[in-house]
């Protein structure tokens, strides 16, 4: 029986690839939740605007998860008129799911390290738990403000995360799949096939819509 919790991973997904999908699936299985949702950003505020539209990136995510019941696409940031600040997304989820639901935001260690630069980042744990995926043997660099935040909120208990609404930071080790969206974009731009780096239906969509510099 699956645990009732809303677990999500945000990102530009430009394009979504097997590294995203495998990470989400492994976390879904480890946590025992019904599904993990993928939330494409409409207009990311912490990095340059993607070359593909929010709608195109959402469509690729929807195609990628269509045959996997443990994963789902969430349209809320693409449909929103607000900038894609994580805090806005967390506030939206909390309003929708109520005060008692467990909400968990997945992020990589690289993103976690940059949290002090995010909009009102110290309020994230008012609305959700943070599940930080790190490589085996990897630890946080020295950053006083982030270290204090981590010490205040860190737990080693998955059960605590699943049974409470918000407030915790939980680290979990996964060996990442060596694929990136940058690598895929470069492979396509060089005229090489990116097949097996992401689902075939995503590659077909890219070809049909002439994305990432495809001309024929």
Sine and cosine of phi, psi and omega as CSV:
sin_phi,cos_phi,sin_psi,cos_psi,sin_omega,cos_omega
0.00,0.00,0.76,-0.65,-0.06,-1.00
-0.98,0.18,0.46,-0.89,0.03,-1.00
-0.99,0.11,0.62,-0.79,0.02,-1.00
-1.00,0.08,0.96,-0.28,0.08,-1.00
-0.37,-0.93,0.53,-0.85,0.06,-1.00
-0.99,-0.14,0.91,-0.41,-0.04,-1.00
-0.88,-0.47,0.76,-0.65,-0.06,-1.00
-0.61,-0.79,0.38,-0.93,0.08,-1.00
-0.79,-0.61,0.83,-0.55,0.05,-1.00
-0.99,-0.15,0.24,-0.97,0.04,-1.00
0.26,-0.97,0.13,-0.99,0.08,-1.00
-0.98,0.22,-0.54,0.84,-0.01,-1.00
0.78,0.63,0.87,0.49,-0.14,-0.99
-0.85,-0.53,0.93,0.36,0.02,1.00
-0.99,-0.15,0.17,-0.99,0.16,-0.99
-0.90,0.44,0.56,-0.83,-0.03,-1.00
-0.59,-0.81,0.02,-1.00,-0.10,-0.99
-0.92,0.40,-0.41,0.91,0.09,-1.00
-0.89,0.45,-0.71,0.70,0.08,-1.00
-0.87,0.49,-0.76,0.65,-0.14,-0.99
-0.92,0.38,-0.68,0.74,-0.02,-1.00
-0.93,0.36,-0.64,0.77,0.06,-1.00
-0.87,0.50,-0.74,0.68,-0.01,-1.00
-0.88,0.47,-0.67,0.75,-0.02,-1.00
-0.93,0.37,-0.67,0.74,0.02,-1.00
-0.89,0.46,-0.64,0.77,0.02,-1.00
-0.93,0.36,-0.62,0.79,0.06,-1.00
-0.86,0.52,-0.69,0.73,-0.02,-1.00
-0.94,0.34,-0.67,0.74,-0.01,-1.00
-0.91,0.42,-0.65,0.76,-0.04,-1.00
-0.98,0.19,-0.40,0.92,-0.02,-1.00
0.97,0.24,0.40,0.92,0.01,-1.00
-1.00,0.01,0.27,-0.96,-0.05,-1.00
-0.90,0.44,-0.70,0.72,-0.02,-1.00
-0.34,-0.94,0.28,-0.96,0.16,-0.99
-0.91,-0.42,0.74,-0.67,-0.01,-1.00
-0.99,-0.14,0.59,-0.81,0.06,-1.00
-0.94,-0.33,0.82,-0.58,-0.08,-1.00
-0.90,-0.44,0.98,-0.18,0.08,-1.00
-0.93,0.37,0.65,-0.76,0.04,-1.00
-0.98,0.19,0.57,-0.82,0.04,-1.00
-0.98,0.20,-0.78,0.62,-0.05,-1.00
-0.60,-0.80,1.00,0.09,-0.10,-0.99
-0.85,0.53,0.67,-0.74,-0.09,-1.00
-0.98,-0.18,-0.18,0.98,-0.06,-1.00
-0.97,-0.25,0.07,1.00,0.01,-1.00
-0.45,-0.89,0.20,-0.98,-0.05,-1.00
-0.92,0.40,0.45,-0.89,-0.05,-1.00
-0.89,0.45,0.75,-0.66,0.02,-1.00
-0.88,0.47,0.42,-0.91,0.04,-1.00
-0.96,0.28,-0.37,0.93,0.03,-1.00
-1.00,-0.09,0.48,-0.88,0.00,-1.00
-0.95,0.31,0.33,-0.95,0.06,-1.00
-0.86,0.51,-0.63,0.78,-0.02,-1.00
-0.91,0.41,-0.64,0.77,0.04,-1.00
-0.91,0.41,-0.68,0.74,0.00,-1.00
-0.92,0.39,-0.60,0.80,0.08,-1.00
-0.89,0.45,-0.70,0.71,0.01,-1.00
-0.87,0.50,-0.63,0.78,0.03,-1.00
-0.91,0.42,-0.64,0.77,0.06,-1.00
-0.90,0.44,-0.70,0.71,0.00,-1.00
-0.87,0.49,-0.66,0.75,0.05,-1.00
-0.90,0.43,-0.63,0.77,-0.07,-1.00
-0.92,0.40,-0.54,0.84,-0.08,-1.00
-0.98,-0.21,0.01,1.00,-0.13,-0.99
-0.84,0.55,-0.57,0.82,-0.07,-1.00
-0.98,-0.20,0.22,0.98,-0.02,-1.00
-0.83,-0.56,0.98,-0.21,-0.05,-1.00
-0.88,0.48,-0.37,0.93,-0.04,-1.00
-0.99,0.16,-0.13,0.99,0.00,-1.00
-0.81,-0.59,0.48,-0.88,-0.01,-1.00
-0.52,-0.86,0.41,-0.91,0.09,-1.00
-0.99,-0.15,0.65,-0.76,0.04,-1.00
-0.88,-0.48,0.82,-0.57,-0.13,-0.99
-1.00,0.02,0.00,1.00,-0.28,-0.96
-0.86,0.51,-0.63,0.77,-0.01,-1.00
-0.96,0.29,-0.60,0.80,0.02,-1.00
-0.91,0.41,-0.59,0.81,-0.03,-1.00
-0.99,0.12,-0.28,0.96,-0.06,-1.00
-0.96,0.28,0.49,-0.87,0.09,-1.00
-1.00,-0.07,-0.07,1.00,0.01,-1.00
-1.00,0.07,0.38,-0.92,0.16,-0.99
-0.86,0.51,0.47,-0.88,-0.10,-0.99
-0.99,0.14,0.87,0.49,0.14,-0.99
-0.98,0.19,0.67,-0.74,0.01,-1.00
-0.86,0.51,-0.59,0.81,-0.01,-1.00
-0.87,0.49,-0.65,0.76,0.03,-1.00
-0.88,0.47,-0.66,0.75,0.01,-1.00
-0.90,0.43,-0.68,0.73,0.01,-1.00
-0.90,0.43,-0.65,0.76,0.04,-1.00
-0.90,0.44,-0.65,0.76,0.02,-1.00
-0.89,0.46,-0.70,0.71,0.00,-1.00
-0.90,0.43,-0.67,0.74,-0.03,-1.00
-0.91,0.41,-0.65,0.76,0.06,-1.00
-0.87,0.49,-0.65,0.76,-0.07,-1.00
-0.96,0.27,-0.64,0.77,-0.15,-0.99
-1.00,-0.08,-0.23,0.97,0.01,-1.00
1.00,-0.03,0.13,-0.99,-0.14,-0.99
-0.97,0.23,-0.36,0.93,-0.13,-0.99
-0.99,-0.15,-0.21,0.98,-0.06,-1.00
-0.95,0.32,0.61,-0.79,0.12,-0.99
-0.98,0.19,0.81,-0.58,0.07,-1.00
-0.87,-0.50,0.73,-0.68,-0.07,-1.00
-0.73,-0.69,0.84,-0.54,0.02,-1.00
-0.98,-0.21,0.86,-0.51,0.02,-1.00
-1.00,0.08,0.70,-0.72,0.15,-0.99
-0.52,-0.85,0.44,-0.90,0.06,-1.00
-0.98,0.20,0.33,-0.94,0.02,-1.00
-0.87,0.50,-0.56,0.83,0.00,-1.00
-0.89,0.46,-0.65,0.76,0.05,-1.00
-0.94,0.34,-0.65,0.76,-0.01,-1.00
-0.86,0.50,-0.61,0.79,0.01,-1.00
-0.88,0.47,-0.46,0.89,-0.03,-1.00
-1.00,-0.06,0.05,1.00,-0.07,-1.00
-0.77,0.63,-0.64,0.77,-0.01,-1.00
-0.86,0.52,-0.22,0.98,0.05,-1.00
-0.99,-0.12,-0.03,1.00,-0.05,-1.00
-1.00,0.05,0.42,-0.91,-0.01,-1.00
-0.90,0.44,0.90,-0.44,0.06,-1.00
0.75,0.66,0.70,0.72,-0.12,-0.99
-0.89,0.46,-0.49,0.87,-0.05,-1.00
-0.95,0.30,-0.15,0.99,0.07,-1.00
-1.00,0.00,-0.14,0.99,-0.05,-1.00
-0.82,0.58,-0.68,0.74,-0.07,-1.00
-0.97,0.26,-0.08,1.00,0.18,-0.98
-0.96,0.29,-0.39,0.92,-0.10,-0.99
-0.91,-0.41,-0.36,0.93,-0.13,-0.99
-0.39,-0.92,0.17,-0.99,0.23,-0.97
-1.00,-0.05,0.42,-0.91,0.10,-1.00
-0.93,-0.37,0.85,-0.53,0.09,-1.00
-0.97,-0.26,0.93,-0.36,-0.11,-0.99
-0.98,-0.21,0.87,-0.50,-0.02,-1.00
-1.00,-0.03,0.83,-0.55,-0.01,-1.00
-0.80,-0.60,0.41,-0.91,0.07,-1.00
-0.96,0.28,0.49,-0.87,0.06,-1.00
-0.81,0.59,0.76,-0.65,0.04,-1.00
0.99,0.14,0.02,1.00,-0.07,-1.00
-1.00,-0.03,0.68,-0.73,0.01,-1.00
-0.77,-0.64,0.23,-0.97,-0.02,-1.00
-0.94,0.34,0.64,-0.77,0.16,-0.99
-0.95,0.30,0.19,-0.98,-0.02,-1.00
-0.97,0.24,0.90,-0.44,0.08,-1.00
-0.52,-0.85,0.95,-0.31,-0.18,-0.98
-0.85,0.53,-0.72,0.69,-0.07,-1.00
-0.92,0.38,-0.62,0.78,0.02,-1.00
-0.96,0.29,-0.61,0.80,0.03,-1.00
-0.89,0.45,-0.64,0.77,0.03,-1.00
-0.91,0.42,-0.67,0.74,0.05,-1.00
-0.87,0.48,-0.70,0.71,-0.01,-1.00
-0.89,0.46,-0.72,0.69,0.00,-1.00
-0.87,0.49,-0.61,0.80,-0.02,-1.00
-0.93,0.36,-0.59,0.81,-0.18,-0.98
-0.93,-0.36,-0.19,0.98,-0.15,-0.99
-0.92,0.40,0.66,-0.76,0.15,-0.99
-0.71,-0.70,0.38,-0.93,0.12,-0.99
-0.94,-0.35,0.12,0.99,-0.09,-1.00
-0.97,-0.23,0.94,-0.35,0.12,-0.99
-0.89,0.46,-0.61,0.79,-0.01,-1.00
-0.87,0.49,-0.62,0.79,0.04,-1.00
-0.89,0.45,-0.65,0.76,0.02,-1.00
-0.90,0.44,-0.68,0.73,-0.08,-1.00
-0.97,0.23,-0.36,0.93,-0.09,-1.00
-0.96,-0.27,0.00,1.00,0.04,-1.00
-0.80,-0.60,0.40,-0.91,-0.11,-0.99
-0.94,0.34,-0.63,0.78,-0.17,-0.99
-0.22,-0.98,0.08,-1.00,0.20,-0.98
0.93,-0.37,-0.17,0.99,-0.12,-0.99
-0.93,-0.36,0.44,-0.90,0.22,-0.98
-0.89,-0.46,0.85,-0.52,-0.03,-1.00
-0.85,-0.53,0.81,-0.58,0.04,-1.00
-0.99,-0.11,0.64,-0.77,0.02,-1.00
-0.63,-0.77,0.74,-0.67,-0.03,-1.00
-1.00,0.04,0.74,-0.68,0.14,-0.99
-0.65,-0.76,0.61,-0.79,0.11,-0.99
-0.99,0.13,0.91,-0.42,-0.10,-0.99
-0.95,0.30,0.49,-0.87,0.14,-0.99
-0.98,0.18,0.74,-0.68,-0.11,-0.99
-0.98,0.21,0.92,0.39,0.05,-1.00
-0.61,-0.79,0.60,-0.80,0.02,-1.00
-0.68,-0.73,0.37,-0.93,0.05,-1.00
-0.89,0.45,-0.59,0.80,0.04,-1.00
-0.87,0.49,-0.70,0.71,0.03,-1.00
-0.86,0.51,-0.67,0.74,0.00,-1.00
-0.91,0.42,-0.71,0.70,0.00,-1.00
-0.87,0.49,-0.65,0.76,0.00,-1.00
-0.93,0.37,-0.63,0.77,0.02,-1.00
-0.87,0.49,-0.71,0.71,0.01,-1.00
-0.91,0.41,-0.69,0.72,-0.02,-1.00
-0.88,0.48,-0.49,0.87,0.01,-1.00
-0.99,0.11,-0.01,1.00,0.02,-1.00
0.99,0.14,0.26,0.97,0.01,-1.00
-0.99,-0.17,0.33,-0.94,-0.01,-1.00
-0.99,0.13,0.76,-0.65,0.07,-1.00
-1.00,-0.07,0.21,0.98,-0.08,-1.00
-0.85,0.53,0.57,-0.82,-0.03,-1.00
0.98,0.18,-0.03,1.00,0.15,-0.99
-1.00,0.00,-0.33,0.94,0.05,-1.00
-0.44,-0.90,0.15,-0.99,-0.05,-1.00
-0.87,0.49,0.55,-0.84,-0.01,-1.00
-0.84,0.54,-0.57,0.82,-0.04,-1.00
-0.93,0.38,-0.48,0.88,0.08,-1.00
-0.95,0.32,-0.67,0.75,0.05,-1.00
-0.89,0.46,-0.64,0.77,0.04,-1.00
-0.90,0.44,-0.66,0.75,0.03,-1.00
-0.88,0.47,-0.68,0.73,0.01,-1.00
-0.88,0.48,-0.68,0.73,0.02,-1.00
-0.92,0.39,-0.69,0.72,-0.02,-1.00
-0.89,0.46,-0.54,0.84,-0.08,-1.00
-0.97,-0.24,0.11,0.99,0.07,-1.00
0.80,0.60,0.77,0.64,0.00,-1.00
-1.00,0.00,0.29,-0.96,0.09,-1.00
0.86,0.51,0.59,0.81,0.10,-0.99
1.00,0.08,0.08,1.00,0.05,-1.00
-0.91,0.41,0.69,-0.72,-0.03,-1.00
-0.85,-0.52,-0.20,0.98,0.01,-1.00
-0.52,-0.86,0.00,0.00,0.00,0.00
